[in-house]
């Protein structure tokens, strides 16, 4: 028994280390993600820089520089990712980040953030279709509450228009697909979070910077060359790029550490922060119906988190004949080691 004591103590230390690393990764993601939303909204609303695609390209250019620094310091290893997989992922990721920034540009901060709650059912649907997963009744009911809240918020938010709604829908679907794809590629090719970032960031930066001005002109009718780059505007655009590096890095870290669905559920802790800051700094409109919708969506999110932590919440049906086994989707999953 005494011989087992050092082993138990070491296991306890590793457990605590894992917990601290999980908390650190999550705090890093929350602070950078909330910060980037506030900064980007300021860049677009206050300084009129309505070039979401180009701004996203600048974000990934900064992230590419970070990936080279990490590679030089040995944090990124020489790994292989097939070209087709890289291009497919980059396409989904570009739709995701551009869709999110366009949604933020065309919608209020409140609707932008509440619409992102729709990624919970979309992420679940992807697991049902691709991983043969089935969810318990409580999980399904919690998802319905989330969707009901998002629906009420959508119809009661007077700032929502057709193009803003389409941008939000594209952002939700492409982001859920991208996050599922990240998890899949890391497992399939044994890639660390920064290894995958090193593969994808240069491709995304190149494609978005080349296509950005044309796409932005098509979306907004504005010419990037005619924009008045004031000192304040340049400062906030640069700050946006710096914070975006943290968002991109933390997203890969969190998705690699947590499952895609769990990442979404944990991610909506920052929903409350974003909604409060949107009301305080950008005078987002409020109404009884809109507050009701937001409250329902958040309650559904909390219920979902509780429902997925119970035994039998998630059942994986084998594609071949054999016993059915169940998984508990924990709030933090014990797995080995991303909008803007």
Beta strands, then each sheet from edge to edge (+ up, - down):
strand 1: 133-135
strand 2: 314-316
strand 3: 325-327
sheet 1: 1+ 2- 3+
end
